[in-house]
Amino acid sequence: MPITILDERQSKLLAEERHLLEDLRELLARFEASAADLALLRRASLDLDELFLLVVVGEFNAGKSAFINALLGEAVLPEGVTPTTTQINLLRHGSSSSSHTLTGDVLEIVRPVPFLGEVTIVDTPGTNAVIRRHEEITREFVPRSDLVLFVTSADRPFTESERLFLERIREWGKKVVLVLNKVDLFASEAEIQQVDHFIADHARALLGFAPEIFPLSARLALRAKQMPESAERQQIWEASRFGALELYVYRTLDNEGRVRLKLLSPLGVAERLSGQYLGAAEERLNLLAEDDKTVANIEAQLALYSSDMRRDFLPRLMQVENVIYELNERGDRFFDETLRLGRILDLFNAERIRGQFEREVLADTSQRIDRTVQELIDWMVDQDLRLWQAVMDYLSRRRQASYGEHIIGEVGGSFEYNRQELLQSVGRTARDVIDSYDREGEARHLAGAMRDAVAHTALAEIGAVSLGTAIAVLVGTAAADITGLLAAGVLAGLGLIIIPARKRQAQRKFHAKSNELRLRLSAAMREQFEHELAASQQRIRDAVAPYSRFVRAERAKVVAMRDGLLSVRDDLARLRSQIEG
């Protein structure tokens, strides 16, 4: 820092400040901070090695150039009623006078003026510059300032553009002094005091404290400085009121004051950026909390879906079981009507009995089971499709809502892009599933799975037939057993004794077989239902998984970033207290 040689305490403060600025820069780089903000922070650190930077701002007709000329004691800058400063002017000390362009927007003016030996003055275009770029470069230079002299004109004090610009200065935590220029336009001291109080009240409301305000006439001050010593010169100098401002500047910019302000200047930048990105981290965590709710809501939908499906599955399963119960009832009637002495001759014809059994007992069992199971399958397929539709609709609403959730400034970076892309990808997956959903194909697959499950449970090979046909085949084997039992009894000539016993035996065997089949059918269908229910939910979870993983990983990263920024913020506050103390 080419201000002076620093004492031990100042050197330690400087080293700690550089370390903090670097820590903050690394944190912000990991947080995908904008290139402009990272450059600003790096510039603030580099400015610690520069001369003290005194920045003069105000509207174009406030008399900034006249004020700087009065401060330097010579007409270094042109003055006029129209904007005379169309770029940034850097006024620096040199052994001879010169000027040259550093960039398209910055002109370096060198003058052998003693005041510039320790201070660089920055003359800026007006805060109300007609050319927007001029106002932009003025705003860009404010964060680099060590002290801001805000010049306002007595004929237009504290305009709206000045208020807005002063608010920007406050955001950067800069030391600011207000200069009320052109007070020679007033006719009395009362008018000066009235405007002074007006500015003080508005500045206090805006800044939260009462800044130093210096009413003066830069025009009279320069005129006095260019005159030889005389009573008239002294009179004009006193009328300019410039002495109070000059004394304040020289006292403020003594060695210790310059070092203190120089060290405080980058802290304002660091505090502004750490606060900005801390707010962004909190906002990002709020977004991720909403994303957590999105994932949790989908899980809640899946849980409700599972509960509703199980509840609604039971009566549908009962419809299938009822077909078997009715089969049992028809079987009992068949036994009562067939296995009696009045039909003993018919009992010799096993094929006839078997045929009658199939017509009267089996009847339309196959078709009814097929129809009932198909209705159950169609219901399951339809509910699966409805689940995807519900998830897609929910994500669509969530995505629309998230379009209004923007990260502060340009802090979003790839986080916002990745988040939106993953949210959209889940929605696209759901939409693609719905668009390509083959209800008939899904139904065929589910019917085949149920048929195979029943066949596997019953330890039977049933081939590529319908579930109802498969069950009828399995039940139909009872006919052969029954007719075999009956024929054996008749051929033995023991009808009067054997037929009732054979009837009871046949009924028990038929009931046992049909009940076993009902239980096996129920268990197999339950098992297949649970399998399909779990698979349906897992497909949703698989689609949401990348989004869910992103939310968890990003939350961990942002929490670490927030904690780091909080730590840096506390360190900055402690360092500010040490510098100001």
Buried (B, 14 or more C-beta within 10 A) or exposed (E): BEBEEBEEEBEEBBEBBBEBBEBBBEBBEEBBBBEEBBEBBEBBBEBBEBBBBBBBBBBBBBBBBBBBBBBBBBBBBEBEEEBBBBBBBBBBBBEEEEEEEEEEBBBBBBBEBEBBEBBBBBBBBBBBBEEEEBBEBBBBBBBBBBBBBBBBBBEEBBBEBBBEBBEBBBBBBBBBBBBBBBBBEBEEEEEBEEBBEEBBEBBEEBBEEEBBBBBBBBBBBBBBBEEEEEEEBEEBBEBBBBBEBBEEBEEBBEEEBBBBBBBBBBBBBBBBBBBBBBBBBBBBBEBBEBBBEBBEBBBEBBEEBBEEBEEBBEEBBEBBBEBBEEBBEBBEEBBEEBBBEEEBEBBEEBEEBBEBBBEBBBBEBBBBBBBBBBEBBBBBBEBBBEBBBBBBEBBBEBBEEBEEBEBBBBBBBEBBEBBBBBBBBBBBBBBEBBEEBEEEEBBEBBBEBBBBBBBBBBEEEBEEBBBBBBBBBBBBEBBEBBBEBBBEBBEEEEBEEBBBEBBEBBBEBBBEBBEEBBEBBBEBBBBBBBEBBEEBBEBBEEBBEBBBEBBEEBBEBBBEBBEBBEEBBEBBEEBBEBBEE
